[in-house]
């Protein structure tokens, strides 16, 4: 199949590597005939893991890498010195055009550094942002930025809004997505210096559908499709989102099994409840793409299990098919 989307995966990165990474790769090729996976890592280890599964053998290729970048290592030095690491070898597959996308559950810092140094930024993009899809009552919203640029400037946030709009419209399929900036109130005069300076720039940006400020409590209801903020705020929102989600699921399960009567009720509501809670699981939406690079780089949670790895691989398909990088270039140069 000549039109397959090739995805390079750092098979040695993450808390559950390589077992869960390999399982996720196998699940991805089993679910979609459009994708081929290049697993970068220690060859004999990966081949042993792959022996457990049944899949089309030409759909997963092992790329030998003798080194591993650990989470605690200084990112710049690690990328520079460990050229035979699974992370660097996988990124180079995107750099040289062999692969359309890259997925890793490894060191966030190394992914950010490697993405910008090896894959490189699209001309005109000032700061590539990390942008995960987060669940809402209406579907999903794009949180941009959640971890790449802590000290962002107003011009960066304007680019985030443009880039996020391209992604939501072409990958998620939301026409004319609503863009909002995270603030401590709805009034235009509220916010810190960064928000106050950015607000009028977004308001006067004709390329986006800017709807104003959004308070954190309104994000889960789906009040906006693109949530713009600098990385410190975005990371706090993301981690709180995940923590509250896990706590609610735990509390619901505890309540449903507290008494004999509640257990009977739980059996009746289990199918509907399971489907509802699945929609609010962040792992169902894949990883966070580092947008604005010459190729797609996706960072997943360090604790990712197979399902998130699978979904991160599969999210590379619409990105490549819709030619998102070309559309970002067009939007940034306007």
ZIZI-V87371 format. One record per residue. N is the residue number from 0. PSI is psi in radians with two decimals (* if undefined). Layout:
{{N PSI} {N PSI}}
//
This chain:
{{0 1.91} {1 -0.40} {2 0.41} {3 2.60} {4 2.14} {5 2.23} {6 2.18} {7 2.30} {8 2.24} {9 1.67} {10 -0.20} {11 0.02} {12 2.44} {13 2.83} {14 -0.49} {15 0.35} {16 2.62} {17 -0.12} {18 -0.93} {19 -0.53} {20 -0.80} {21 -0.77} {22 -0.74} {23 -0.68} {24 -0.75} {25 -0.77} {26 -0.63} {27 -0.81} {28 -0.45} {29 -0.58} {30 -0.60} {31 2.24} {32 -0.09} {33 -0.25} {34 2.52} {35 2.40} {36 2.34} {37 1.92} {38 2.01} {39 2.18} {40 -3.00} {41 2.03} {42 -0.86} {43 -0.57} {44 -0.80} {45 -0.71} {46 -0.63} {47 -0.71} {48 -0.72} {49 -0.42} {50 -0.41} {51 -0.31} {52 2.72} {53 2.13} {54 2.93} {55 2.00} {56 -0.47} {57 0.02} {58 -0.19} {59 2.18} {60 2.31} {61 2.27} {62 1.97} {63 2.31} {64 2.20} {65 -0.17} {66 2.76} {67 2.31} {68 2.08} {69 2.72} {70 -0.64} {71 -0.13} {72 2.52} {73 2.12} {74 -0.83} {75 -0.82} {76 -0.68} {77 -0.81} {78 -0.65} {79 -0.71} {80 -0.49} {81 1.24} {82 -0.30} {83 0.39} {84 2.75} {85 -0.64} {86 -0.84} {87 -0.73} {88 -0.71} {89 -0.75} {90 -0.64} {91 -0.46} {92 -0.54} {93 -0.74} {94 -0.77} {95 0.04} {96 0.01} {97 -0.68} {98 2.67} {99 -0.44} {100 2.91} {101 2.43} {102 2.37} {103 2.47} {104 0.19} {105 -2.75} {106 2.11} {107 -0.76} {108 -0.75} {109 -0.65} {110 -0.77} {111 -0.80} {112 -0.86} {113 -0.68} {114 -0.78} {115 -0.65} {116 -0.75} {117 -0.91} {118 -0.70} {119 2.65} {120 2.61} {121 2.42} {122 2.21} {123 -0.35} {124 2.11} {125 -0.86} {126 1.92} {127 2.26} {128 2.65} {129 2.28} {130 1.59} {131 2.68} {132 2.28} {133 2.50} {134 2.51} {135 3.05} {136 -0.47} {137 -0.03} {138 -1.77} {139 2.79} {140 2.71} {141 2.10} {142 1.96} {143 1.84} {144 2.65} {145 0.12} {146 -0.01} {147 -0.55} {148 1.55} {149 -0.65} {150 1.11} {151 2.72} {152 2.88} {153 -0.72} {154 -0.55} {155 -0.78} {156 -0.60} {157 -0.74} {158 -0.66} {159 -0.74} {160 -0.75} {161 -0.82} {162 -0.76} {163 -0.63} {164 -0.72} {165 -0.79} {166 -0.84} {167 -0.65} {168 -0.69} {169 -0.50} {170 -0.79} {171 -0.46} {172 0.41} {173 1.94} {174 2.38} {175 1.00} {176 2.48} {177 2.27} {178 2.31} {179 2.65} {180 2.39} {181 2.28} {182 2.99} {183 0.14} {184 2.91} {185 -0.36} {186 2.48} {187 -0.54} {188 -0.09} {189 2.90} {190 3.01} {191 -3.09} {192 -0.69} {193 -0.80} {194 -0.76} {195 -0.64} {196 -0.56} {197 -0.61} {198 -0.93} {199 -0.50} {200 -0.73} {201 -0.69} {202 -0.59} {203 0.32} {204 1.89} {205 -0.26} {206 -0.12} {207 2.81} {208 1.36} {209 2.23} {210 0.04} {211 -2.69} {212 2.71} {213 2.28} {214 2.66} {215 -0.62} {216 -0.34} {217 -0.13} {218 -0.83} {219 -0.41} {220 -0.17} {221 0.54} {222 -0.39} {223 2.76} {224 -0.54} {225 2.02} {226 1.90} {227 2.30} {228 2.91} {229 2.91} {230 -0.55} {231 -0.87} {232 -0.78} {233 -0.70} {234 -0.66} {235 -0.77} {236 -0.81} {237 -0.82} {238 -0.67} {239 -0.73} {240 -0.88} {241 -0.74} {242 -0.79} {243 -0.71} {244 -0.82} {245 -0.68} {246 -0.73} {247 -0.76} {248 -0.75} {249 -0.76} {250 -0.68} {251 -0.79} {252 -0.71} {253 -0.75} {254 -0.65} {255 -0.27} {256 0.24} {257 -0.65} {258 2.96} {259 -0.70} {260 -0.75} {261 -0.54} {262 -0.68} {263 -0.76} {264 -0.64} {265 -0.65} {266 -0.61} {267 -0.66} {268 -0.11} {269 -0.86} {270 -0.83} {271 -0.71} {272 -0.71} {273 -0.74} {274 -0.70} {275 -0.82} {276 -0.54} {277 -0.69} {278 -0.45} {279 0.25} {280 2.15} {281 -0.48} {282 -0.34} {283 -0.26} {284 0.22} {285 -2.77} {286 -2.95} {287 2.00} {288 2.48} {289 1.69} {290 2.59} {291 0.18} {292 2.98} {293 -0.11} {294 2.91} {295 2.19} {296 2.13} {297 2.19} {298 2.14} {299 2.94} {300 2.55} {301 -0.48} {302 0.25} {303 2.39} {304 -3.12} {305 -0.69} {306 -0.68} {307 -0.61} {308 -0.79} {309 -0.86} {310 -0.55} {311 -0.67} {312 -0.79} {313 -0.48} {314 -0.23} {315 -0.38} {316 -1.01} {317 -0.53} {318 -0.82} {319 -0.76} {320 -0.64} {321 0.02} {322 0.95} {323 -0.69} {324 -0.70} {325 -0.68} {326 -0.63} {327 -0.74} {328 -0.78} {329 -0.76} {330 -0.68} {331 -0.57} {332 -0.07} {333 *}}
//
